[in-house]
Amino acid sequence: MELAGSIALRSGSRTWGNQKRMALLEAIGEAGSITAAAKRIGLSYKAAWDAVDAMNNLAGEPLVLRSTGGQRGGGAQLTARAVELLQVYQALNAEHQRFLAALAQAGRDPTHHLKLIQQMMIQTSARNKLAATVSRVVQGAVNDEVVLDLGAGQEITAIITRESARNLGLAPGKQALAFIKASSVMVGLPDSDGARLKLSARNQLPGHVSEVVAGAVNCEVRIELPQERSLAAIITMESAKALKLKKGTAVLAVFKASSVLLGVMD
């Protein structure tokens, strides 16, 4: 059993010096080219250039200088500030790795608890957050279909751009977090046999109402799912009355695949 982790540098509330970007800086310094560096660390050409622009902007001065022309058709080099930044990051990372090694000896299996702590620390405007495992990825010309296993026989599907799926490193077995806004969750009543509704929405999770919080126009419906999970849905009071929603009512939490945002921990 091994513990793994990474450190990130922040500017205010924005993370700009994470492990991937530091690896990009290091690769640019070695390869002398953003294109070659992107290939070396598995980033797309566009993602690498976007990362360089973001780092330059957030640092308040250039970290990477780009040149055009010449026998090699242009290239890139690190500024003195970027070299110093890399040295600091590498020193911090070495200390971080020593900390993880010590932590691994603190308990028999701390990884289960650390993963939960890490997931709980993520803050997002989306009310609903579900931990899942990537089951399969179906590639398309522009978008990819990502199927996530929630456990207990439940799956949800997300549609994201192919570039995003690649940058997140999504593949079968990868741990991911699915974010769904409460306003994107619809509430439906299943058939008498509990069958799925005939809708264009891909995701339909069976559960039961645990609470209805009434408001002037809208209400919040809390839906309990298997494995002690829950989802929040924001619907109109009129809809809640029409569906006769109350505690214990069997429902389906319905949301489109395009409403699912994905994140990974590394």
SVG drawing of the C-alpha trace seen along z (x, -y; Angstrom):
<svg xmlns="http://www.w3.org/2000/svg" viewBox="-51 -41 70 45">
<polyline fill="none" stroke="black" stroke-width="0.4" points="0.0,0.0 1.4,-3.4 0.2,-6.9 0.5,-9.4 -0.2,-13.1 0.9,-16.4 1.2,-20.0 -0.1,-23.1 0.9,-26.8 -1.9,-29.3 -2.4,-33.0 -5.3,-34.2 -8.1,-31.7 -6.8,-30.4 -4.5,-27.4 -1.9,-28.0 1.2,-26.0 -0.2,-22.4 1.9,-19.3 0.9,-19.1 1.8,-22.7 5.1,-22.4 5.9,-19.3 5.0,-21.4 7.5,-24.1 10.2,-21.5 9.6,-19.9 9.7,-23.2 13.0,-23.9 14.4,-20.6 12.8,-20.5 12.9,-24.2 9.5,-23.9 5.9,-24.1 4.7,-21.6 7.4,-19.0 6.8,-19.5 3.1,-19.0 3.7,-15.7 6.1,-14.6 3.7,-15.0 0.5,-14.0 -1.2,-17.4 -2.9,-18.6 -1.3,-21.5 -4.1,-23.9 -4.1,-22.8 -0.4,-23.5 -0.6,-26.9 -3.6,-27.8 -1.6,-26.7 1.4,-28.8 -0.8,-31.8 -2.5,-31.3 0.9,-30.9 2.3,-34.0 -0.8,-36.1 -1.0,-34.9 2.7,-35.3 2.5,-38.9 5.5,-38.4 6.5,-36.0 7.6,-32.5 7.9,-31.3 9.3,-33.3 8.3,-32.3 10.2,-33.0 9.3,-32.5 11.3,-31.9 14.9,-30.6 16.2,-27.3 14.0,-25.3 10.9,-27.3 10.7,-28.9 10.8,-27.7 10.4,-28.5 12.6,-29.1 12.1,-29.6 12.8,-32.9 15.0,-33.2 11.8,-33.5 10.5,-30.2 13.7,-28.4 13.6,-29.6 10.0,-28.7 10.7,-25.1 13.6,-24.8 11.3,-25.9 8.5,-23.6 10.9,-20.6 12.2,-21.3 8.7,-21.5 7.7,-18.4 10.6,-16.5 9.4,-17.5 5.9,-16.5 7.0,-13.1 8.8,-12.6 5.6,-13.6 3.6,-11.0 6.1,-8.3 5.8,-9.1 2.0,-9.2 1.9,-5.8 3.5,-4.3 1.0,-6.0 -1.8,-3.5 -2.5,-0.2 -4.6,-1.6 -5.0,-5.4 -5.8,-5.7 -9.5,-5.1 -9.9,-7.9 -7.6,-10.3 -9.5,-9.9 -12.8,-10.8 -11.1,-13.8 -9.9,-14.9 -13.3,-14.6 -15.0,-16.5 -12.6,-19.4 -13.6,-20.2 -15.8,-23.2 -18.1,-23.8 -21.4,-25.6 -23.0,-22.4 -25.1,-21.0 -24.7,-17.4 -21.4,-15.6 -21.1,-11.8 -17.9,-9.8 -17.7,-7.2 -15.4,-5.0 -15.1,-5.3 -16.6,-2.2 -16.1,-3.0 -15.3,-5.9 -16.9,-6.0 -15.0,-8.4 -16.7,-10.6 -15.5,-13.1 -16.0,-16.1 -17.5,-14.8 -16.9,-11.6 -19.5,-9.6 -18.2,-8.7 -20.1,-6.0 -19.6,-6.1 -20.2,-3.3 -21.8,-4.5 -21.9,-1.1 -25.0,0.9 -25.7,1.5 -26.2,-2.2 -24.5,-4.1 -24.7,-7.6 -23.5,-9.0 -21.7,-12.2 -21.1,-13.9 -17.9,-16.0 -15.6,-17.2 -13.0,-14.8 -10.2,-17.2 -11.5,-17.4 -11.7,-13.7 -8.1,-13.4 -6.9,-16.2 -8.6,-14.5 -7.0,-11.2 -10.4,-9.4 -10.2,-5.7 -11.8,-2.6 -10.9,-2.3 -10.2,-6.0 -11.7,-7.5 -13.8,-10.6 -16.3,-13.0 -19.6,-13.9 -21.1,-17.3 -24.8,-18.0 -26.5,-21.3 -29.8,-20.9 -31.6,-23.0 -30.6,-20.4 -32.2,-17.5 -35.8,-16.7 -38.1,-14.6 -40.3,-11.9 -42.6,-9.2 -41.6,-5.6 -44.1,-3.2 -45.8,-0.7 -43.1,1.8 -40.4,-0.8 -39.4,-1.0 -37.5,-4.0 -39.4,-6.8 -39.3,-7.2 -37.4,-10.4 -34.4,-11.7 -32.5,-12.2 -30.0,-9.5 -29.7,-9.5 -32.6,-8.2 -31.6,-7.2 -34.3,-5.5 -34.7,-6.7 -37.2,-8.1 -38.0,-11.5 -36.4,-12.2 -37.4,-15.9 -39.3,-18.6 -38.3,-22.1 -41.0,-24.5 -40.3,-28.0 -42.5,-30.8 -42.1,-29.6 -39.7,-26.7 -38.9,-23.9 -35.9,-21.7 -36.5,-18.0 -34.0,-15.7 -33.8,-12.3 -32.2,-9.4 -30.3,-6.9 -28.8,-3.5 -25.6,-3.4 -26.7,-6.3 -26.2,-8.8 -28.6,-11.7 -29.3,-14.2 -31.0,-17.6 -33.5,-18.8 -34.9,-22.3 -38.4,-22.2 -41.5,-24.5 -44.0,-24.2 -46.7,-23.6 -44.8,-20.6 -44.2,-19.2 -47.9,-19.4 -48.9,-17.9 -46.6,-14.9 -47.8,-14.7 -44.3,-14.6 -43.8,-13.8 -41.3,-11.9 -41.1,-8.3 -42.4,-8.9 -40.6,-6.7 -39.2,-8.9 -36.6,-9.0 -33.9,-11.6 -33.6,-12.6 -30.8,-14.6 -29.2,-14.9 -25.8,-13.5 -24.7,-17.0 -25.6,-18.3 -22.9,-16.2 -19.6,-17.9 -16.6,-15.7 -13.5,-16.2 -10.6,-14.0 -8.4,-14.2 -5.0,-14.1"/>
</svg>
